[in-house]
């Protein structure tokens, strides 16, 4: 459908291209072009977009006037605008749509993976702090909070690992099924990333409060 639309636009652009005239009669008489335009029966097609038109002057002399479309009809600004609009309206293909959505999913995954190092470091720091406070009199509420934060970091870590274990590129799925699958995985990955962000933020705050000053 898009190809037909573009073909029609190209045809219209060519049809609207300005005409040029050359004459075998020397200088083109002023009456010659109107006669050629107003009397199609005189015209004979000699090439694509070019016609020869017999014109008889007032003295009875008959000569040929060549009418043709400008060869650079594609530079017609109206045609260019229409072609741009046509290309915009065609939109991305199914494969391009799927690739774009999969790229968004993997972009979220890459951002989450970049935060895994923070989770490991925070978990290690909080565990070390917890062990240190356990060996001395310490507020049980503080120990309980450290235990909670470590558990939350474990959950965020496991959520990321679980997503990675189950995600499979939808290479062999029909396009509608692949798009639905990718949209669902995108939503899951957003949840994982949100969980990781909040967990990291809470753990950092807790370590800054109770860790070494």
C-alpha positions in Angstrom: 0.0 0.0 0.0 2.8 2.4 0.9 4.6 1.5 -2.4 1.5 2.4 -4.4 1.2 5.7 -2.5 4.8 6.6 -3.2 4.3 5.7 -6.9 1.3 7.9 -7.2 3.2 10.8 -5.6 6.1 10.3 -8.0 3.7 10.2 -10.9 2.0 13.4 -9.8 5.4 15.1 -9.2 6.4 14.2 -12.7 3.1 15.4 -14.2 3.5 18.7 -12.4 7.1 19.3 -13.5 7.5 22.3 -15.7 7.8 21.8 -19.5 10.5 23.1 -21.8 10.3 23.7 -25.5 12.8 23.5 -28.3 12.2 24.2 -31.9 13.4 23.1 -35.3 12.1 26.4 -36.5 14.9 28.4 -35.1 13.7 30.9 -32.6 10.4 29.8 -31.1 7.6 32.0 -32.5 5.3 33.4 -29.8 2.2 31.6 -31.2 3.9 28.2 -31.4 3.7 27.1 -27.7 0.0 28.0 -27.3 -0.9 26.1 -30.5 1.0 23.0 -29.3 -0.7 23.1 -25.9 -4.2 23.7 -27.2 -4.1 21.2 -30.0 -3.1 17.8 -28.6 -3.9 16.1 -31.9 -0.8 17.7 -33.3 1.4 16.1 -30.7 3.4 12.9 -31.3 5.2 11.1 -28.4 8.9 10.7 -29.2 10.2 9.7 -25.8 9.2 9.3 -22.2 7.8 12.7 -21.2 8.7 14.2 -24.6 6.4 15.1 -27.5 6.8 16.6 -31.0 4.2 19.0 -32.1 3.6 20.2 -35.6 3.1 24.0 -35.8 2.2 25.9 -39.0 3.1 29.6 -39.1 1.1 32.4 -40.7 3.1 31.9 -44.0 2.1 28.2 -44.2 5.5 26.9 -43.1 5.2 23.8 -40.9 7.9 23.0 -38.3 8.3 20.8 -35.3 8.2 22.0 -31.7 9.6 19.6 -29.1 7.8 19.6 -25.7 9.4 17.7 -22.8 9.3 17.6 -19.0 12.3 18.9 -17.2 14.7 16.1 -16.6 15.3 17.2 -13.0 11.6 16.8 -12.1 12.6 15.1 -8.9 13.8 18.3 -7.4 10.3 19.7 -7.5 9.9 20.9 -3.8 6.3 19.8 -3.7 7.4 16.3 -4.7 10.1 16.3 -2.0 7.7 17.3 0.7 5.1 14.7 -0.4 7.8 12.0 -0.5 9.0 12.9 3.0 5.5 12.8 4.3 4.9 9.4 2.6 8.1 8.0 4.2 7.0 9.3 7.6 3.6 7.8 7.3 4.9 4.4 6.4 6.3 3.9 9.9 8.8 1.3 11.1 8.4 -2.3 9.9 7.4 -5.1 12.3 11.0 -6.2 12.6 12.1 -2.6 13.5 9.4 -2.3 16.1 10.4 -5.5 17.7 14.1 -4.6 17.7 13.3 -1.2 19.2 11.3 -2.7 22.1 13.9 -5.4 22.7 16.6 -2.7 22.8 14.6 -0.8 25.5 14.4 -4.0 27.5 18.1 -4.6 27.3 18.9 -1.0 28.1 17.0 -1.4 31.4 18.8 -4.7 32.0 22.2 -3.0 31.4 21.4 -0.2 33.8 20.3 -2.7 36.5 23.5 -4.8 35.9 25.6 -1.7 36.5 24.1 -1.4 39.9 24.8 -5.0 41.0 28.3 -4.0 42.2 26.7 -1.5 44.5 24.5 -4.2 46.0 27.5 -6.5 46.6 29.5 -3.8 48.3 26.6 -2.6 50.4 25.7 -6.1 51.5 29.4 -6.8 52.5 29.6 -3.5 54.4 26.4 -4.0 56.2 27.3 -7.6 57.1 30.7 -6.5 58.4 29.0 -3.7 60.5 26.4 -6.2 61.8 29.2 -8.7 62.9 31.1 -5.8 64.6 28.0 -4.6 66.5 27.0 -8.2 67.5 30.4 -8.7 69.3 29.6 -5.7 71.6 26.7 -4.2 73.4 24.5 -2.7 70.7 21.0 -1.5 70.2 18.9 -4.4 69.1 16.8 -2.1 66.9 20.0 -1.2 65.0 20.9 -4.8 64.5 17.4 -5.6 63.4 17.5 -2.8 60.8 20.9 -4.0 59.5 19.5 -7.5 59.2 16.5 -6.1 57.3 18.6 -4.1 54.9 20.8 -7.1 54.1 17.7 -9.2 53.4 16.4 -6.5 51.1 19.7 -6.4 49.2 19.5 -10.2 48.8 15.9 -9.9 47.5 16.9 -7.3 44.9 19.9 -9.5 43.8 17.7 -12.5 43.5 15.0 -10.6 41.5 17.7 -9.6 39.0 19.1 -13.1 38.7 15.6 -14.6 38.4 14.8 -12.3 35.5 18.0 -13.2 33.7 17.4 -16.9 34.2 13.9 -16.7 32.6 14.4 -14.2 29.9 14.6 -15.6 26.4 14.9 -13.5 23.2 11.6 -14.0 21.3 13.4 -14.9 18.1 11.0 -17.6 16.9 7.7 -16.1 18.1 5.2 -14.5 15.7 5.4 -10.7 15.8 2.3 -10.0 17.9 3.4 -12.7 20.5 6.9 -11.3 20.5 5.7 -7.8 21.1 3.5 -8.9 23.9 6.3 -10.9 25.5 8.8 -8.0 25.2 6.3 -5.6 26.7 5.7 -7.9 29.7 9.5 -8.4 30.1 9.9 -4.6 29.9 7.4 -4.2 32.7 9.1 -6.9 34.8 12.5 -5.3 34.3 11.2 -1.9 35.3 9.9 -3.4 38.6 13.3 -5.1 39.2 15.2 -1.8 38.5 12.8 0.1 40.8 13.3 -2.5 43.5 17.1 -2.3 43.2 17.1 1.5 43.2 15.0 1.8 46.4 16.9 -1.0 48.1 20.3 0.6 47.3 19.1 4.0 48.5 17.8 2.6 51.9 21.0 0.5 52.4 23.2 3.5 51.7 21.3 5.6 54.1 21.4 2.9 56.9 25.2 2.4 56.4 25.8 6.2 56.5 23.9 6.4 59.8 25.4 3.5 61.7 28.6 2.7 59.9 32.1 4.1 60.6 32.1 7.9 60.7 
